Amino acid sequence: MAERRKFKKRYCKYCEMKVDFIDYKDLNLLKFSLSERFKIMPRRLTGNCKRHQELVTVAIKRARQTALIPYIVDRKNVVENPFELIK
Amino acid sequence: MNNYETLYVLKPTLTDEETAANIAKIEDILVKNGAEILATNKMGMRRLAYPVQKNERGFYTIVYFKAAGNVIAELERNLKFNEEVIKYLTVKYTKKKEIAQFEKLVANANQVKEEPKVEETPATTEEVATTETTQA
């Protein structure tokens, strides 16, 4: 049981920061909602509210299109520290 | 007139002059079509998250401008033809909150350049329509 709850339920970080709009170029804002492999984290794990999750989803998808963040991180070209890479 | 933001990535192999020339060319297209350029932000050379046309790096530039909708088609047509441009994305800002953010971004971009421009505060357009325009 303890293992299943790896992430404890949290409040919405974006609400706390009073973010009105998430810019796709602002990678620091997107980081909260990305997994190590640059997948979009589900709301149940991050605790984002619905409104901000929708905003961040659009932003992440745009960032992917413009090669700011990768679509996938696979085993073929492993990077030591992926978040260092994008800065 | 709508608020738009276009991000495009130039090839890393270009020299500084060529990069500047390409940026000027793209802005020229905008001006010719009656767009009003509010700000440009050169994010500079950065690593791409994945190789694009075998390039590992790219020169990022963002243009903020006001234009009628039909300008976008013309702009993107040109971006597509331009072989030095490897990626582009245009985003439209329609909702009130987005417009507020847009103005902030423009102000930021101008601040970086240290050009105290006149504050642009357009009458807020109607709060309708969708946001997304195009894809890269």
Backbone of each chain as ProteinMPNN parsed JSONL, in Angstrom:
{"seq_chain_A": "MAERRKFKKRYCKYCEMKVDFIDYKDLNLLKFSLSERFKIMPRRLTGNCKRHQELVTVAIKRARQTALIPYIVDRKNVVENPFELIK", "coords_chain_A": {"N_chain_A": [[0.832, -1.196, 0.0], [1.879, 1.182, 0.823], [3.679, 1.505, -1.124], [2.21, 1.972, -3.335], [1.314, 4.512, -3.11], [3.264, 6.547, -4.1], [3.641, 9.178, -4.609], [2.603, 11.781, -2.679], [-0.604, 13.182, -2.261], [-1.022, 16.404, -3.472], [-1.336, 19.982, -3.284], [-2.261, 22.346, -5.829], [0.427, 23.515, -7.584], [0.552, 25.6, -9.329], [-1.639, 27.136, -8.761], [-0.946, 28.047, -6.304], [1.198, 29.631, -6.913], [-0.128, 31.504, -8.262], [-0.52, 31.54, -11.09], [-1.542, 32.722, -14.146], [-1.396, 32.184, -16.766], [0.248, 29.878, -18.774], [3.265, 29.907, -20.255], [4.654, 28.459, -23.123], [7.335, 28.641, -23.526], [8.491, 28.988, -21.149], [10.259, 27.053, -19.404], [10.715, 26.398, -16.801], [8.307, 26.515, -15.519], [6.999, 24.422, -16.669], [8.295, 22.2, -15.813], [7.378, 21.069, -13.39], [5.318, 19.443, -14.092], [6.302, 17.418, -15.585], [7.549, 14.162, -16.176], [10.507, 12.173, -15.42], [11.122, 11.184, -17.813], [10.09, 12.939, -19.514], [7.369, 12.774, -19.852], [3.958, 13.765, -19.679], [2.83, 14.422, -16.511], [0.262, 12.812, -14.657], [-2.695, 14.245, -13.202], [-3.425, 13.166, -10.808], [-1.105, 12.527, -9.581], [0.471, 14.835, -9.483], [-1.123, 16.713, -8.353], [-2.152, 18.921, -9.532], [-4.604, 21.407, -10.353], [-7.611, 21.179, -12.29], [-7.884, 23.157, -14.204], [-5.313, 24.283, -14.449], [-3.912, 22.058, -15.212], [-4.883, 21.625, -17.746], [-3.957, 23.903, -19.02], [-1.214, 23.543, -18.804], [-0.809, 21.247, -20.214], [-1.297, 21.962, -22.866], [0.763, 23.784, -23.152], [3.034, 22.175, -22.812], [2.832, 20.523, -25.006], [3.185, 22.308, -27.054], [5.77, 23.139, -26.529], [7.106, 20.832, -27.086], [6.743, 20.628, -29.825], [8.343, 22.686, -30.714], [10.843, 21.808, -30.215], [11.862, 22.344, -27.709], [11.55, 20.772, -25.49], [12.013, 17.231, -25.265], [10.157, 14.728, -27.134], [10.278, 12.047, -26.471], [12.307, 10.143, -24.219], [14.588, 7.834, -24.7], [16.174, 4.586, -24.495], [18.137, 4.466, -26.301], [19.605, 6.802, -26.87], [20.907, 7.766, -24.287], [20.767, 10.263, -21.842], [22.714, 11.884, -19.422], [21.805, 13.775, -17.549], [18.862, 14.842, -18.006], [17.382, 17.193, -17.457], [19.263, 19.118, -17.133], [20.086, 19.448, -19.65], [18.067, 20.764, -21.084], [17.655, 23.117, -19.73]], "CA_chain_A": [[0.0, 0.0, 0.0], [2.766, 2.342, 0.928], [4.382, 1.646, -2.383], [1.316, 2.489, -4.363], [1.254, 5.968, -2.956], [4.628, 7.044, -4.159], [3.544, 10.627, -4.539], [1.453, 12.103, -1.848], [-1.514, 14.134, -2.899], [-0.59, 17.761, -3.174], [-2.1, 21.123, -3.78], [-1.825, 22.765, -7.165], [1.545, 24.45, -7.473], [0.312, 26.782, -10.15], [-2.592, 27.974, -8.038], [-0.203, 28.675, -5.223], [2.012, 30.683, -7.512], [-1.073, 32.421, -8.933], [-0.186, 31.613, -12.503], [-2.736, 32.899, -14.954], [-1.173, 31.701, -18.115], [1.515, 29.162, -18.815], [3.939, 30.113, -21.527], [5.359, 27.222, -23.486], [8.775, 28.856, -23.542], [8.956, 29.052, -19.772], [10.4, 25.64, -19.08], [10.694, 26.199, -15.354], [6.928, 26.268, -15.111], [6.537, 23.136, -17.189], [9.033, 21.126, -15.158], [6.606, 20.415, -12.333], [4.351, 18.491, -14.624], [6.949, 16.457, -16.467], [8.249, 13.078, -15.501], [11.919, 12.114, -15.782], [11.195, 10.862, -19.231], [9.378, 13.995, -20.216], [5.954, 12.51, -20.074], [3.117, 14.663, -18.903], [2.404, 13.729, -15.301], [-1.175, 12.908, -14.426], [-3.14, 15.142, -12.156], [-3.523, 12.484, -9.516], [0.22, 12.473, -8.964], [1.041, 16.151, -9.246], [-2.036, 17.528, -7.571], [-2.569, 20.114, -10.261], [-6.042, 21.535, -10.529], [-7.984, 20.831, -13.662], [-7.646, 24.299, -15.081], [-3.897, 24.408, -14.734], [-3.457, 20.873, -15.948], [-5.206, 21.839, -19.155], [-3.038, 24.919, -19.542], [0.15, 23.03, -18.881], [-0.786, 20.241, -21.27], [-1.137, 22.679, -24.141], [2.098, 24.385, -23.164], [4.028, 21.122, -23.004], [2.746, 20.039, -26.381], [3.805, 23.332, -27.901], [7.214, 23.099, -26.285], [7.617, 19.666, -27.809], [6.76, 20.941, -31.257], [9.424, 23.592, -31.032], [12.106, 21.162, -29.806], [12.365, 22.839, -26.433], [11.65, 19.566, -24.678], [11.883, 16.083, -26.152], [8.935, 13.929, -27.104], [10.58, 10.838, -25.705], [13.684, 9.881, -23.831], [14.648, 6.377, -24.786], [17.435, 3.997, -24.038], [19.131, 4.498, -27.376], [20.538, 7.899, -26.61], [20.702, 8.103, -22.887], [21.451, 11.474, -21.393], [23.026, 11.79, -17.994], [20.915, 14.611, -16.76], [18.025, 15.458, -19.035], [16.916, 18.541, -17.151], [20.395, 20.0, -17.385], [20.178, 19.602, -21.093], [17.139, 21.757, -21.632], [17.829, 24.372, -18.984]], "C_chain_A": [[0.869, 1.249, 0.0], [3.45, 2.588, -0.409], [3.493, 2.279, -3.45], [1.23, 4.008, -4.304], [2.654, 6.541, -2.937], [4.629, 8.56, -3.978], [2.366, 10.936, -3.631], [0.648, 13.213, -2.518], [-1.147, 15.551, -2.477], [-1.575, 18.785, -3.706], [-1.554, 21.496, -5.159], [-0.744, 23.828, -7.043], [1.266, 25.74, -8.22], [-0.677, 27.724, -9.466], [-1.859, 28.747, -6.949], [0.641, 29.834, -5.735], [1.168, 31.729, -8.229], [-0.697, 32.646, -10.401], [-1.481, 31.723, -13.299], [-2.615, 32.236, -16.304], [0.181, 31.027, -18.153], [2.11, 29.292, -20.215], [4.742, 28.873, -21.867], [6.874, 27.396, -23.505], [9.372, 28.868, -22.13], [9.086, 27.639, -19.214], [10.377, 25.383, -17.58], [9.29, 25.909, -14.848], [6.464, 24.887, -15.546], [7.126, 21.974, -16.405], [8.211, 20.36, -14.127], [5.748, 19.281, -12.877], [4.968, 17.498, -15.589], [7.623, 15.368, -15.651], [9.715, 13.107, -15.941], [12.088, 11.879, -17.277], [10.37, 11.82, -20.08], [7.973, 13.621, -20.645], [5.17, 13.519, -19.247], [2.59, 13.891, -17.699], [0.902, 13.865, -15.104], [-1.494, 13.764, -13.209], [-3.15, 14.469, -10.784], [-2.168, 12.398, -8.825], [0.778, 13.855, -8.635], [0.163, 17.016, -8.361], [-2.446, 18.813, -8.255], [-4.095, 20.19, -10.315], [-6.356, 21.37, -12.007], [-7.614, 21.952, -14.628], [-6.164, 24.396, -15.46], [-3.347, 23.207, -15.475], [-3.723, 21.053, -17.44], [-4.262, 22.859, -19.777], [-1.658, 24.321, -19.777], [0.262, 21.975, -19.979], [-0.553, 20.897, -22.624], [0.283, 23.219, -24.252], [3.17, 23.335, -23.436], [4.017, 20.646, -24.447], [3.366, 21.039, -27.342], [5.317, 23.3, -27.751], [7.844, 21.925, -27.013], [7.739, 19.967, -29.294], [7.947, 21.804, -31.627], [10.771, 23.077, -30.541], [12.697, 21.767, -28.545], [12.488, 21.699, -25.437], [11.418, 18.367, -25.589], [10.514, 15.41, -26.065], [9.15, 12.704, -26.23], [12.046, 10.862, -25.274], [13.802, 8.373, -23.815], [16.035, 5.869, -24.405], [18.528, 4.131, -25.078], [20.125, 5.634, -27.193], [20.288, 8.435, -25.209], [21.451, 9.395, -22.568], [21.604, 11.39, -19.884], [21.989, 12.521, -17.172], [20.007, 15.408, -17.683], [17.597, 16.878, -18.724], [18.029, 19.573, -17.288], [20.412, 20.414, -18.845], [19.271, 20.715, -21.608], [17.288, 23.121, -20.98], [16.649, 25.318, -19.122]], "O_chain_A": [[0.622, 2.218, -0.718], [3.756, 3.724, -0.773], [3.951, 3.008, -4.33], [1.092, 4.685, -5.323], [3.162, 6.963, -1.898], [5.482, 9.134, -3.301], [1.269, 10.406, -3.81], [1.181, 14.056, -3.24], [-0.986, 15.85, -1.293], [-2.499, 18.482, -4.46], [-0.507, 21.006, -5.582], [-0.964, 24.898, -6.477], [1.681, 26.823, -7.808], [-0.569, 28.946, -9.575], [-2.116, 29.927, -6.71], [0.777, 30.869, -5.082], [1.692, 32.72, -8.739], [-0.577, 33.776, -10.873], [-2.396, 30.914, -13.14], [-3.597, 31.79, -16.898], [1.156, 31.556, -17.62], [1.533, 28.848, -21.208], [5.423, 28.305, -21.014], [7.613, 26.413, -23.5], [10.585, 28.77, -21.948], [8.148, 27.099, -18.629], [10.056, 24.279, -17.139], [9.099, 25.164, -13.887], [5.642, 24.258, -14.88], [6.536, 20.896, -16.338], [8.337, 19.141, -14.007], [5.493, 18.289, -12.193], [4.257, 16.814, -16.326], [8.188, 15.618, -14.586], [10.116, 13.958, -16.735], [13.057, 12.314, -17.9], [10.01, 11.522, -21.219], [7.463, 14.09, -21.663], [5.66, 14.05, -18.251], [1.979, 12.833, -17.85], [0.336, 14.928, -15.361], [-0.665, 13.967, -12.322], [-2.92, 15.102, -9.753], [-2.101, 12.215, -7.61], [1.472, 14.029, -7.633], [0.644, 17.937, -7.701], [-3.026, 19.699, -7.626], [-4.782, 19.168, -10.322], [-5.466, 21.416, -12.858], [-7.1, 21.712, -15.721], [-5.814, 24.566, -16.628], [-2.419, 23.332, -16.274], [-2.904, 20.687, -18.282], [-3.823, 22.701, -20.916], [-1.023, 24.559, -20.805], [1.315, 21.831, -20.6], [0.274, 20.449, -23.418], [0.92, 23.125, -25.301], [4.104, 23.578, -24.2], [5.068, 20.398, -25.037], [3.996, 20.657, -28.328], [6.051, 23.419, -28.731], [8.973, 22.011, -27.496], [8.724, 19.601, -29.934], [8.498, 21.678, -32.72], [11.735, 23.839, -30.461], [13.909, 21.708, -28.338], [13.421, 21.663, -24.636], [10.7, 18.476, -26.582], [9.813, 15.513, -25.058], [8.329, 12.369, -25.376], [12.89, 11.514, -25.888], [13.172, 7.708, -22.992], [16.93, 6.635, -24.045], [19.706, 3.934, -24.78], [21.332, 5.449, -27.343], [19.565, 9.408, -24.997], [22.599, 9.59, -22.966], [20.731, 10.889, -19.176], [21.387, 11.979, -16.245], [20.346, 16.518, -18.093], [17.46, 17.692, -19.638], [17.771, 20.752, -17.529], [20.709, 21.554, -19.204], [19.667, 21.507, -22.463], [17.069, 24.153, -21.615], [16.661, 26.407, -18.548]]}, "seq_chain_B": "MNNYETLYVLKPTLTDEETAANIAKIEDILVKNGAEILATNKMGMRRLAYPVQKNERGFYTIVYFKAAGNVIAELERNLKFNEEVIKYLTVKYTKKKEIAQFEKLVANANQVKEEPKVEETPATTEEVATTETTQA", "coords_chain_B": {"N_chain_B": [[-7.349, 43.037, -36.216], [-5.112, 40.894, -34.7], [-3.379, 39.493, -31.887], [-0.295, 38.029, -32.211], [2.242, 35.525, -31.906], [5.256, 34.435, -33.048], [7.459, 31.804, -33.173], [10.577, 30.885, -34.359], [13.11, 28.706, -35.622], [16.387, 28.911, -36.571], [18.916, 27.567, -38.738], [21.901, 26.182, -37.307], [24.256, 26.475, -38.63], [24.614, 28.86, -39.877], [26.255, 32.013, -40.392], [26.787, 34.909, -38.285], [25.95, 37.195, -39.653], [24.37, 36.139, -41.637], [22.348, 35.022, -40.146], [21.235, 37.321, -39.019], [20.401, 38.517, -41.364], [18.45, 36.759, -42.232], [16.567, 36.999, -40.198], [15.869, 39.643, -40.529], [14.732, 39.459, -43.02], [12.438, 37.943, -42.548], [11.059, 39.632, -40.863], [10.651, 41.669, -42.565], [8.811, 40.603, -44.353], [6.603, 40.51, -42.715], [6.167, 43.23, -42.161], [5.665, 44.23, -44.673], [3.246, 43.067, -45.223], [1.573, 44.48, -43.692], [1.695, 44.127, -40.96], [2.173, 44.822, -37.494], [5.031, 45.065, -35.822], [5.776, 44.272, -32.57], [7.726, 43.429, -30.806], [10.916, 41.792, -30.764], [12.5, 38.871, -29.786], [15.51, 37.505, -29.248], [16.379, 34.426, -28.551], [18.615, 33.113, -28.89], [21.34, 30.809, -29.581], [20.599, 27.488, -28.946], [20.506, 24.178, -27.553], [18.773, 21.684, -29.296], [16.003, 19.694, -28.351], [15.672, 17.351, -29.622], [17.068, 15.917, -32.579], [16.669, 17.94, -35.452], [16.188, 17.83, -38.774], [18.739, 16.777, -38.891], [20.134, 18.583, -37.374], [21.627, 19.553, -34.348], [21.564, 21.74, -32.831], [20.13, 25.052, -32.607], [19.088, 28.332, -33.698], [17.143, 30.315, -31.863], [14.395, 32.458, -32.339], [11.979, 34.89, -31.491], [9.075, 36.501, -32.54], [6.912, 39.081, -31.769], [3.833, 40.226, -32.746], [1.254, 42.28, -34.26], [-1.416, 41.577, -36.303], [-3.525, 41.101, -39.186], [-5.568, 38.216, -39.805], [-4.96, 36.947, -42.251], [-2.332, 37.37, -42.779], [-0.811, 35.533, -41.529], [-0.898, 33.158, -42.977], [0.586, 33.858, -45.204], [3.037, 34.453, -44.024], [3.743, 31.978, -42.925], [3.911, 30.469, -45.168], [6.161, 31.536, -46.328], [8.032, 30.926, -44.368], [8.059, 28.234, -44.569], [9.147, 27.852, -47.063], [11.662, 28.904, -46.759], [14.806, 27.687, -46.429], [16.535, 27.864, -44.364], [15.135, 27.935, -42.084], [14.249, 25.798, -39.58], [12.293, 25.089, -37.808], [9.05, 26.212, -36.848], [6.53, 28.053, -35.08], [3.38, 29.362, -34.611], [1.473, 31.293, -32.445], [-1.679, 32.324, -31.313], [-3.084, 34.954, -29.472], [-5.932, 35.338, -27.74], [-7.867, 35.375, -25.621], [-8.777, 37.346, -22.718], [-7.041, 37.08, -20.547], [-4.895, 35.932, -21.762], [-4.12, 37.934, -23.484], [-3.316, 39.853, -21.707], [-1.109, 38.571, -20.704], [0.353, 38.431, -22.998], [1.014, 41.087, -23.44], [2.674, 41.439, -21.323], [4.765, 39.757, -22.001], [5.683, 41.015, -24.278], [6.535, 43.403, -23.185], [8.568, 42.44, -21.57], [10.317, 41.405, -23.483], [11.056, 43.739, -24.724], [12.307, 45.009, -22.679], [14.589, 43.516, -22.254], [16.042, 44.154, -24.472], [16.537, 46.683, -23.779], [15.151, 48.938, -24.649], [13.274, 51.476, -24.156], [10.272, 51.361, -25.042], [7.133, 52.764, -26.171], [4.329, 52.195, -24.168], [2.189, 49.705, -25.152], [-1.178, 49.485, -25.155], [-3.728, 47.993, -26.147], [-7.247, 48.132, -26.85], [-9.095, 45.728, -25.171], [-9.843, 42.851, -26.85], [-12.75, 40.998, -27.895], [-13.873, 38.323, -25.865], [-13.601, 35.601, -27.074], [-13.508, 32.767, -29.279], [-11.003, 30.365, -30.333], [-7.652, 29.4, -29.382], [-5.426, 28.227, -30.52], [-3.399, 28.206, -33.417], [-1.485, 27.213, -35.482], [0.663, 24.482, -36.433], [3.976, 23.206, -35.918]], "CA_chain_B": [[-5.966, 42.819, -35.798], [-4.956, 39.966, -33.592], [-2.041, 39.384, -31.318], [0.356, 36.773, -32.559], [3.63, 35.327, -31.518], [5.844, 33.381, -33.877], [8.799, 31.358, -32.803], [11.197, 30.093, -35.412], [14.459, 28.233, -35.323], [17.258, 28.959, -37.745], [19.988, 26.571, -38.748], [23.06, 26.611, -36.517], [25.454, 26.606, -39.467], [24.691, 30.197, -40.454], [27.092, 33.002, -39.713], [26.003, 35.932, -37.594], [25.321, 38.094, -40.626], [23.304, 35.403, -42.318], [21.248, 34.922, -39.193], [20.612, 38.642, -38.962], [19.737, 38.747, -42.644], [17.22, 35.953, -42.263], [15.607, 37.596, -39.273], [15.402, 40.865, -41.187], [13.877, 39.039, -44.135], [11.151, 37.51, -42.025], [10.359, 40.816, -40.359], [10.271, 42.42, -43.755], [7.577, 39.997, -44.843], [5.533, 40.942, -41.815], [5.902, 44.664, -42.331], [5.079, 44.41, -46.004], [1.855, 42.635, -45.197], [0.798, 45.359, -42.83], [1.718, 43.74, -39.554], [2.866, 45.771, -36.628], [5.922, 44.281, -34.965], [5.862, 44.876, -31.242], [9.006, 43.114, -30.189], [11.577, 40.547, -31.146], [13.318, 38.337, -28.711], [16.431, 36.48, -29.728], [16.75, 33.538, -27.453], [19.981, 32.696, -29.184], [21.636, 29.419, -29.907], [20.432, 26.509, -27.873], [20.432, 22.775, -27.949], [17.435, 21.182, -29.557], [15.711, 18.526, -27.527], [15.826, 16.194, -30.505], [17.613, 16.415, -33.839], [15.739, 18.374, -36.487], [16.933, 17.844, -40.04], [20.113, 16.435, -38.507], [20.763, 19.638, -36.589], [21.533, 19.331, -32.907], [21.369, 23.038, -32.213], [19.374, 25.97, -33.449], [19.032, 29.721, -33.241], [15.732, 30.607, -31.595], [13.964, 33.849, -32.363], [10.544, 35.051, -31.306], [8.544, 37.799, -32.972], [5.57, 39.406, -31.299], [3.293, 41.216, -33.674], [-0.191, 42.425, -34.431], [-1.679, 41.481, -37.731], [-4.779, 40.479, -39.582], [-5.409, 36.769, -39.875], [-4.427, 36.409, -43.507], [-0.88, 37.558, -42.822], [-0.186, 34.324, -40.996], [-0.731, 32.202, -44.067], [1.703, 34.338, -46.015], [4.26, 34.3, -43.222], [4.101, 30.573, -42.781], [4.305, 30.001, -46.492], [7.552, 31.95, -46.496], [8.871, 30.173, -43.43], [8.158, 26.881, -45.091], [10.058, 27.875, -48.21], [12.999, 29.27, -46.325], [15.484, 26.454, -46.016], [17.309, 28.08, -43.153], [14.24, 27.797, -40.935], [14.01, 24.371, -39.375], [11.066, 24.905, -37.023], [8.344, 27.443, -36.512], [5.242, 27.872, -34.412], [2.667, 30.621, -34.404], [0.439, 31.187, -31.427], [-2.55, 33.495, -31.298], [-3.541, 35.29, -28.125], [-7.268, 35.909, -27.903], [-8.623, 35.639, -24.399], [-8.312, 38.521, -21.983], [-5.881, 36.726, -19.742], [-3.784, 35.688, -22.677], [-3.668, 39.228, -23.998], [-2.558, 40.469, -20.615], [0.178, 37.88, -20.684], [1.038, 38.814, -24.231], [1.608, 42.404, -23.229], [3.785, 41.26, -20.392], [5.858, 39.167, -22.768], [6.216, 42.059, -25.149], [7.266, 44.332, -22.323], [9.795, 41.745, -21.182], [11.21, 41.325, -24.636], [11.591, 45.066, -24.962], [13.188, 45.341, -21.572], [15.856, 42.837, -22.479], [16.764, 44.946, -25.451], [16.731, 47.991, -23.17], [14.583, 49.966, -25.505], [12.033, 51.892, -23.51], [9.237, 51.647, -26.042], [5.873, 53.276, -25.645], [3.45, 51.108, -23.722], [1.046, 49.423, -26.019], [-2.321, 48.932, -24.441], [-4.875, 47.992, -27.05], [-8.533, 47.798, -26.255], [-9.182, 44.272, -25.095], [-10.78, 42.292, -27.828], [-13.813, 40.164, -27.336], [-13.36, 37.1, -25.244], [-14.169, 34.453, -27.767], [-12.637, 32.054, -30.205], [-9.989, 29.451, -29.826], [-6.315, 29.97, -29.25], [-4.405, 27.572, -31.348], [-3.432, 28.44, -34.858], [-0.827, 26.274, -36.383], [1.623, 23.557, -35.868], [5.311, 23.371, -36.483]], "C_chain_B": [[-5.905, 41.898, -34.586], [-3.521, 40.0, -33.086], [-1.46, 38.021, -31.657], [1.775, 36.749, -32.024], [4.164, 34.2, -32.38], [7.238, 33.069, -33.378], [9.36, 30.592, -33.983], [12.645, 29.79, -35.07], [15.252, 28.229, -36.612], [18.369, 27.929, -37.603], [21.21, 27.076, -37.974], [24.292, 26.898, -37.373], [25.638, 28.01, -40.03], [25.666, 31.072, -39.68], [26.186, 34.049, -39.087], [25.258, 36.828, -38.572], [24.152, 37.407, -41.306], [22.078, 35.264, -41.42], [20.48, 36.235, -39.14], [19.829, 38.911, -40.233], [18.415, 37.996, -42.716], [16.15, 36.532, -41.359], [15.005, 38.85, -39.896], [14.417, 40.523, -42.302], [12.48, 38.685, -43.645], [10.358, 38.697, -41.499], [9.878, 41.689, -41.512], [8.943, 41.913, -44.312], [6.394, 40.477, -44.02], [5.154, 42.391, -42.076], [5.203, 44.916, -43.66], [3.606, 44.057, -46.023], [1.013, 43.431, -44.207], [0.717, 44.907, -41.391], [2.519, 44.758, -38.761], [3.721, 44.975, -35.656], [6.089, 44.997, -33.627], [7.216, 44.63, -30.607], [9.605, 41.882, -30.84], [12.479, 40.13, -29.998], [14.204, 37.251, -29.285], [16.856, 35.634, -28.548], [18.156, 32.997, -27.678], [20.103, 31.218, -29.477], [21.349, 28.529, -28.708], [20.334, 25.109, -28.437], [18.998, 22.41, -28.231], [17.234, 19.911, -28.739], [15.819, 17.239, -28.331], [16.337, 16.735, -31.84], [16.517, 16.782, -34.837], [16.534, 18.554, -37.763], [18.424, 17.68, -39.775], [20.851, 17.556, -37.791], [20.562, 19.354, -35.11], [21.251, 20.623, -32.168], [20.572, 23.946, -33.144], [19.35, 27.351, -32.845], [17.564, 30.117, -33.099], [15.464, 32.108, -31.663], [12.442, 33.897, -32.209], [10.15, 36.443, -31.791], [7.155, 37.951, -32.387], [5.016, 40.452, -32.246], [1.772, 41.211, -33.677], [-0.462, 42.384, -35.915], [-3.077, 40.945, -37.964], [-4.512, 39.002, -39.83], [-4.726, 36.26, -41.125], [-2.915, 36.562, -43.63], [-0.173, 36.262, -42.426], [0.079, 33.304, -42.1], [0.475, 32.569, -44.911], [3.035, 34.13, -45.292], [4.703, 32.838, -43.177], [4.499, 29.95, -44.107], [5.779, 30.319, -46.712], [8.492, 31.173, -45.587], [9.095, 28.762, -43.946], [9.169, 26.816, -46.229], [11.488, 28.124, -47.794], [13.726, 28.05, -45.768], [16.306, 26.621, -44.753], [16.458, 27.92, -41.898], [13.927, 26.322, -40.748], [12.746, 24.1, -38.567], [10.374, 26.246, -36.892], [7.018, 27.121, -35.861], [4.617, 29.243, -34.195], [1.559, 30.397, -33.39], [-0.349, 32.479, -31.414], [-3.024, 33.721, -29.872], [-4.893, 35.979, -28.247], [-7.939, 36.289, -26.593], [-7.981, 36.775, -23.607], [-7.041, 38.225, -21.203], [-4.657, 36.53, -20.616], [-3.226, 36.997, -23.198], [-2.849, 39.959, -22.941], [-1.159, 39.885, -20.568], [1.031, 38.292, -21.877], [1.733, 40.158, -24.055], [2.803, 42.33, -22.291], [5.016, 40.73, -21.133], [6.525, 40.202, -23.652], [7.062, 43.025, -24.338], [8.603, 43.725, -21.917], [10.806, 41.752, -22.308], [11.837, 42.675, -24.905], [12.578, 45.472, -23.884], [14.577, 44.751, -21.767], [16.71, 43.636, -23.447], [17.141, 46.317, -24.895], [16.321, 49.11, -24.12], [13.27, 50.402, -24.894], [10.991, 52.336, -24.537], [7.999, 52.216, -25.368], [4.977, 52.096, -25.3], [2.288, 50.918, -24.693], [-0.077, 48.818, -25.188], [-3.556, 49.0, -25.353], [-6.163, 47.672, -26.293], [-8.703, 46.288, -26.296], [-10.253, 43.766, -26.053], [-11.763, 41.354, -27.152], [-13.279, 38.796, -26.897], [-13.988, 35.866, -25.866], [-13.089, 33.641, -28.441], [-11.595, 31.181, -29.531], [-8.62, 30.09, -29.905], [-5.37, 29.48, -30.315], [-4.499, 28.026, -32.803], [-2.759, 27.31, -35.626], [0.123, 25.343, -35.655], [2.959, 23.746, -36.525], [5.452, 22.562, -37.75]], "O_chain_B": [[-6.579, 42.122, -33.58], [-2.6, 40.464, -33.758], [-2.083, 36.988, -31.41], [2.398, 37.772, -31.741], [3.574, 33.121, -32.429], [8.073, 33.954, -33.19], [8.679, 29.736, -34.547], [13.303, 30.521, -34.33], [14.851, 27.631, -37.61], [18.707, 27.488, -36.504], [21.51, 28.269, -37.994], [25.258, 27.495, -36.897], [26.686, 28.324, -40.594], [25.873, 30.894, -38.48], [24.979, 34.073, -39.327], [24.097, 37.178, -38.359], [23.095, 38.0, -41.523], [20.937, 35.373, -41.869], [19.251, 36.262, -39.206], [18.73, 39.463, -40.192], [17.405, 38.517, -43.191], [14.97, 36.553, -41.71], [13.801, 39.092, -39.806], [13.411, 41.203, -42.497], [11.476, 39.072, -44.244], [9.141, 38.766, -41.664], [8.842, 42.35, -41.434], [8.071, 42.695, -44.691], [5.333, 40.804, -44.551], [3.977, 42.732, -42.195], [4.271, 45.714, -43.749], [2.816, 44.666, -46.744], [-0.133, 43.077, -43.93], [-0.222, 45.259, -40.677], [3.401, 45.444, -39.277], [3.2, 44.293, -34.774], [6.487, 46.16, -33.566], [7.782, 45.507, -29.955], [8.895, 41.041, -31.392], [13.122, 40.951, -29.345], [13.725, 36.215, -29.747], [17.595, 36.078, -27.669], [18.796, 32.488, -26.758], [19.118, 30.49, -29.6], [21.806, 28.794, -27.596], [20.11, 24.899, -29.63], [18.099, 22.788, -27.48], [18.175, 19.161, -28.477], [16.035, 16.165, -27.77], [16.065, 17.883, -32.19], [15.564, 16.029, -35.038], [17.464, 19.36, -37.808], [19.256, 18.366, -40.368], [22.068, 17.485, -37.619], [19.478, 18.967, -34.676], [20.766, 20.617, -31.037], [20.373, 23.635, -34.318], [19.561, 27.529, -31.645], [16.841, 30.237, -34.088], [16.214, 32.915, -31.114], [11.723, 33.047, -32.734], [10.816, 37.432, -31.485], [6.321, 37.052, -32.498], [5.671, 41.458, -32.515], [1.114, 40.296, -33.183], [0.189, 43.079, -36.694], [-3.72, 40.409, -37.062], [-3.371, 38.592, -40.039], [-4.001, 35.266, -41.084], [-2.294, 35.945, -44.496], [0.909, 35.945, -42.92], [1.136, 32.676, -42.148], [1.278, 31.714, -45.284], [4.021, 33.689, -45.883], [5.876, 32.517, -43.367], [5.314, 29.028, -44.162], [6.543, 29.493, -47.211], [9.6, 30.809, -45.979], [10.167, 28.179, -43.784], [9.939, 25.864, -46.346], [12.42, 27.61, -48.411], [13.311, 27.463, -44.769], [16.726, 25.638, -44.142], [16.981, 27.787, -40.792], [13.401, 25.673, -41.652], [12.188, 23.005, -38.634], [11.024, 27.289, -36.833], [6.454, 26.046, -36.066], [5.249, 30.157, -33.665], [0.805, 29.428, -33.475], [0.209, 33.574, -31.492], [-3.329, 32.769, -29.154], [-4.989, 37.078, -28.794], [-8.505, 37.374, -26.461], [-6.813, 37.114, -23.799], [-6.094, 39.012, -21.198], [-3.542, 36.909, -20.258], [-2.014, 37.157, -23.338], [-1.835, 40.591, -23.236], [-0.167, 40.597, -20.415], [2.245, 38.473, -21.777], [2.879, 40.344, -24.464], [3.792, 43.047, -22.44], [6.14, 41.187, -20.923], [7.749, 40.264, -23.763], [8.156, 43.413, -24.746], [9.634, 44.398, -21.918], [11.983, 42.06, -22.117], [13.009, 42.76, -25.27], [13.551, 46.181, -24.14], [15.593, 45.388, -21.487], [17.921, 43.778, -23.274], [17.966, 47.024, -25.474], [17.051, 50.075, -24.348], [12.248, 49.749, -25.103], [10.857, 53.519, -24.849], [7.849, 52.15, -24.148], [4.884, 51.126, -26.051], [1.53, 51.839, -24.997], [0.084, 47.753, -24.592], [-4.319, 49.965, -25.312], [-6.151, 47.029, -25.244], [-8.481, 45.653, -27.327], [-11.4, 44.212, -26.043], [-11.607, 40.98, -25.99], [-12.366, 38.227, -27.495], [-14.803, 35.182, -25.247], [-11.899, 33.825, -28.188], [-11.355, 31.263, -28.326], [-8.46, 31.19, -30.434], [-4.62, 30.246, -30.92], [-5.596, 28.202, -33.333], [-3.418, 26.549, -36.334], [0.335, 25.426, -34.445], [3.06, 24.378, -37.576], [6.513, 22.573, -38.374]]}, "name": "protein", "num_of_chains": 2, "seq": "MAERRKFKKRYCKYCEMKVDFIDYKDLNLLKFSLSERFKIMPRRLTGNCKRHQELVTVAIKRARQTALIPYIVDRKNVVENPFELIKMNNYETLYVLKPTLTDEETAANIAKIEDILVKNGAEILATNKMGMRRLAYPVQKNERGFYTIVYFKAAGNVIAELERNLKFNEEVIKYLTVKYTKKKEIAQFEKLVANANQVKEEPKVEETPATTEEVATTETTQA"}
